Amino acid sequence: MNKEYLLKTKSVLDDLKKCLNDSQRGGFYEINSNIYSLMFDGPTLKSGFSMILPNKVSGYFTNAMWNISQTGAYFGTIINGFRVDDIQKCIDDIVSVLDKEILKEEQIDKNDFNTNILTACALMQANLVYHDRKDHRGNTIIVEEDHRNYYIRDLLDFKGLYVRGQEHQGISPNGGAAGEVDLLVCRTELQPKIFLEGMNLDSLNKSTIDKHYEKLFLYDASGYKNNYLLSYVKVDDFESFCKKYKEHFDGYNGKIKCERIIEFPSDFAKIKIFLSESKHGENTIYTYHILIFFEQF
């Protein structure tokens, strides 16, 4: 069962609990129909719910729902031997299980995306086309950050994600009209999920870092829970750079204060990951800072 299905089921169970509290039982028949459509195959629970619910809970709920459906919309505190408050407690137990399953689905989504974005970063890092290099005259050819962003976009798109690039969203850094975000990653065309910003760095340019970091929030009018800040780094000492980068955010107190930042595990020696936590209104937003080392050839 996917997250959307679980959320829909939880919503209908919440409606049922409210209905049981309502002496008029308004909307009971529709709610009852929705419960059976979502959770039952005939008189028995669907296998997906039978697998995640304790036997005692699933058995009680099945019997209670059958008795409610036989009684109709108007009943008192006891329905054919089933107390309404016991049914409500059973609903609470089911919702608690659904909440845990929803969190699992969210974690799976996050882990899948982390794998996809890190794979894209590693493939780009291994492709010399995306490293600065000298031409035959000795002139340095600089790879623009947009070209690297487009590579990430194309690989994520290949993975089946809906990726929009350079979209007008939110407000610009000067507080004016909507500005551009580098990439907006969605599960579907109508479900935006993640902002992704990329920047070229050849030093710890705090002004550039701050601008791109703040941009994630200024353009995020909805407060998405997870965002990504990619740094395409070309420096002599990558380890020292990463240490100073983290120290910068340890004490960051700009427009969007960084509450904390920790190092996140990485399977790649030349790709560092930090996870920071910030507030967007009442919401907690997590930003993955992915630092990718690029040599010059």
C-alpha positions in Angstrom: 0.0 0.0 0.0 1.4 3.3 -1.0 1.5 6.5 1.1 -1.5 8.2 -0.7 -3.7 5.1 -0.1 -2.7 5.0 3.6 -3.4 8.7 4.0 -6.8 8.3 2.4 -7.7 5.4 4.6 -6.6 7.3 7.7 -8.7 10.3 6.7 -11.8 8.1 6.3 -11.2 6.4 9.7 -10.9 9.9 11.2 -14.3 10.7 9.7 -15.8 7.5 11.1 -14.5 8.4 14.6 -16.1 11.9 14.4 -19.3 10.4 13.1 -19.5 8.1 16.1 -19.2 11.1 18.3 -22.0 12.9 16.5 -25.5 12.2 17.9 -27.0 12.9 14.5 -24.6 10.4 12.7 -24.4 12.8 9.7 -22.8 11.3 6.7 -22.6 7.8 8.2 -23.7 5.8 5.1 -21.1 7.5 2.9 -18.3 7.0 5.4 -19.3 3.3 5.9 -19.3 2.8 2.2 -15.8 4.4 1.9 -14.5 2.2 4.7 -15.6 -1.0 3.0 -14.3 0.2 -0.4 -10.8 1.0 1.0 -10.3 -1.7 3.7 -12.5 -4.7 2.9 -12.9 -7.5 0.3 -16.5 -8.5 0.9 -16.8 -9.3 4.7 -13.1 -9.6 5.3 -10.2 -7.1 5.6 -8.0 -6.7 2.6 -4.8 -8.7 2.9 -2.6 -5.5 3.1 -4.4 -4.5 6.3 -4.5 -8.0 7.7 -0.7 -8.2 7.4 0.0 -4.9 9.3 -2.7 -4.9 11.9 -2.6 -7.1 15.1 -5.0 -10.0 14.9 -7.0 -8.8 18.0 -7.4 -5.3 16.4 -8.3 -6.5 12.9 -10.8 -9.1 14.3 -12.5 -6.6 16.6 -12.7 -3.9 13.9 -14.2 -6.4 11.3 -16.9 -7.5 13.7 -17.6 -4.0 14.8 -17.9 -2.6 11.3 -20.3 -5.4 10.4 -22.5 -4.7 13.4 -22.5 -0.9 12.7 -23.5 -1.5 9.0 -26.4 -3.7 10.2 -27.6 -1.2 12.7 -27.8 1.8 10.5 -27.1 5.5 11.0 -28.9 5.9 14.4 -27.6 4.2 17.4 -26.6 4.9 21.0 -23.5 4.3 23.0 -23.7 0.5 22.5 -24.1 -1.1 19.1 -25.1 -4.8 19.3 -22.8 -5.3 22.3 -20.0 -3.1 21.0 -19.4 0.0 23.0 -18.8 3.1 20.8 -15.8 4.3 22.9 -14.2 0.8 22.4 -14.7 1.1 18.6 -13.1 4.5 18.7 -10.1 3.2 20.7 -9.8 0.4 18.0 -9.8 3.1 15.3 -7.0 4.9 17.2 -5.0 1.7 17.3 -5.4 1.3 13.5 -4.5 4.9 12.8 -1.4 4.5 15.0 -0.3 1.5 12.8 -1.1 3.5 9.6 1.0 6.4 10.9 4.0 4.1 11.2 3.5 2.7 7.7 3.2 6.2 6.3 6.6 7.1 8.0 8.1 4.0 6.4 6.8 5.0 3.0 8.3 8.5 3.4 11.6 7.1 4.4 11.6 4.8 1.4 10.9 7.8 -0.8 13.7 9.7 0.8 16.2 6.9 0.6 15.3 6.2 -3.1 15.8 9.8 -4.0 19.1 10.0 -2.1 20.4 7.0 -4.0 19.3 8.5 -7.3 20.8 11.9 -6.7 24.1 10.5 -5.3 24.3 8.1 -8.3 23.8 11.0 -10.6 26.5 13.1 -8.8 29.0 10.2 -8.9 28.4 9.5 -12.6 28.9 13.2 -13.4 32.1 13.2 -11.3 33.4 10.3 -13.3 32.7 12.0 -16.7 35.6 14.2 -17.6 33.3 16.3 -19.8 32.1 17.9 -16.6 35.5 18.8 -15.2 37.3 22.0 -16.1 40.1 21.4 -18.5 42.7 23.0 -20.7 42.3 23.3 -24.4 45.1 22.8 -26.9 46.1 26.5 -26.5 46.4 26.1 -22.7 43.2 28.1 -22.0 41.0 26.8 -19.2 37.5 25.7 -20.3 35.1 26.3 -17.4 32.1 24.0 -17.1 29.1 26.2 -16.2 27.0 25.2 -13.2 23.9 25.1 -15.5 25.5 22.4 -17.6 26.1 20.3 -14.5 22.6 20.9 -13.3 21.2 19.8 -16.7 23.1 16.5 -16.4 21.6 15.9 -13.0 18.2 16.8 -14.4 18.5 14.4 -17.3 19.6 11.5 -15.1 16.8 12.0 -12.6 14.3 12.3 -15.5 15.6 9.0 -16.8 14.8 7.5 -13.4 11.2 8.4 -13.9 11.0 11.5 -11.8 9.3 14.6 -13.1 12.0 17.3 -13.1 11.4 20.9 -14.0 14.4 23.2 -14.5 14.7 27.0 -14.1 11.2 27.4 -12.9 9.6 30.7 -11.6 8.6 29.9 -8.0 8.2 32.0 -4.8 9.9 35.3 -4.6 13.3 36.5 -5.7 16.2 37.3 -3.3 15.5 41.0 -3.5 11.9 40.4 -2.5 10.4 41.2 -5.9 8.8 39.0 -8.5 9.1 35.2 -8.7 12.6 34.1 -9.4 14.2 30.9 -10.8 15.1 27.7 -9.0 17.6 25.4 -10.6 15.6 22.2 -10.4 12.2 21.3 -8.9 11.8 17.5 -8.5 8.3 16.0 -8.4 6.8 12.5 -8.0 4.2 13.5 -10.7 3.7 16.7 -12.7 1.3 18.1 -10.0 3.1 17.0 -6.9 6.2 19.2 -6.3 8.5 17.6 -3.7 12.1 18.9 -3.7 14.0 22.0 -4.6 17.6 21.4 -5.9 20.2 24.2 -6.2 23.6 23.8 -7.7 26.7 26.0 -7.6 30.3 26.1 -8.8 32.8 26.8 -6.0 36.6 27.2 -6.3 36.9 28.6 -2.8 34.8 29.0 0.4 33.0 31.9 -1.2 30.5 32.5 1.6 28.5 35.1 -0.3 27.8 32.5 -3.1 27.1 29.7 -0.7 24.7 31.9 1.4 22.9 33.2 -1.8 22.2 29.7 -3.0 21.3 28.4 0.4 18.8 31.2 1.1 17.4 30.8 -2.4 16.1 27.4 -1.5 13.8 28.9 1.1 13.0 32.2 -0.7 11.6 30.4 -3.7 9.9 27.7 -1.6 6.5 29.2 -0.9 5.1 25.8 0.3 7.8 24.7 2.7 8.9 21.3 1.2 10.4 19.1 3.8 13.6 18.1 2.0 15.8 20.2 -0.3 19.2 19.7 -1.9 22.2 22.1 -2.2 24.8 20.8 -4.6 28.3 22.3 -4.6 30.6 21.5 -7.6 33.9 22.0 -5.9 37.3 22.7 -7.5 39.9 23.3 -4.7 43.4 22.0 -3.8 42.4 20.5 -0.5 38.9 19.0 -0.6 38.9 17.7 3.0 39.9 21.0 4.4 37.3 22.8 2.3 34.6 20.4 3.5 35.6 21.0 7.1 35.4 24.8 6.7 32.1 24.5 4.8 30.5 22.7 7.8 32.0 25.2 10.2 30.4 28.0 8.2 26.9 26.5 8.7 27.7 25.5 12.4 27.4 29.2 13.2 25.2 30.3 10.3 22.8 33.0 11.4 21.5 34.5 8.2 17.9 35.1 7.1 17.2 31.3 7.4 19.1 30.2 10.5 20.7 26.8 10.4 19.6 25.0 13.6 22.2 22.3 13.3 24.3 20.5 10.7 25.7 17.0 10.8 27.8 14.9 8.5 25.8 12.3 6.6 27.2 8.9 5.4 28.6 8.8 1.9 29.9 5.8 -0.1 32.1 8.1 -2.2 35.5 9.4 -1.0 35.3 12.6 -3.0 31.6 13.3 -2.3 30.8 14.7 1.1 27.2 15.0 2.5 26.0 17.2 5.3 22.4 17.4 6.6 21.2 20.7 8.0 18.0 21.5 9.8 16.1 24.8 9.5 12.8 26.4 10.3 10.3 27.5 7.6 7.5 29.1 9.5 6.3 26.3 11.8 7.8 23.5 9.6 11.2 21.9 10.0 13.1 21.7 6.7 16.0 19.4 6.0 18.7 20.4 3.5 21.2 17.9 2.1 24.4 19.7 1.3 26.2 17.5 -1.3 29.8 18.6 -2.0 31.3 17.0 -5.2 35.0 17.3 -5.9 36.0 18.1 -9.5 39.7 18.0 -10.6 41.0 20.2 -13.4 42.7 18.4 -16.4 
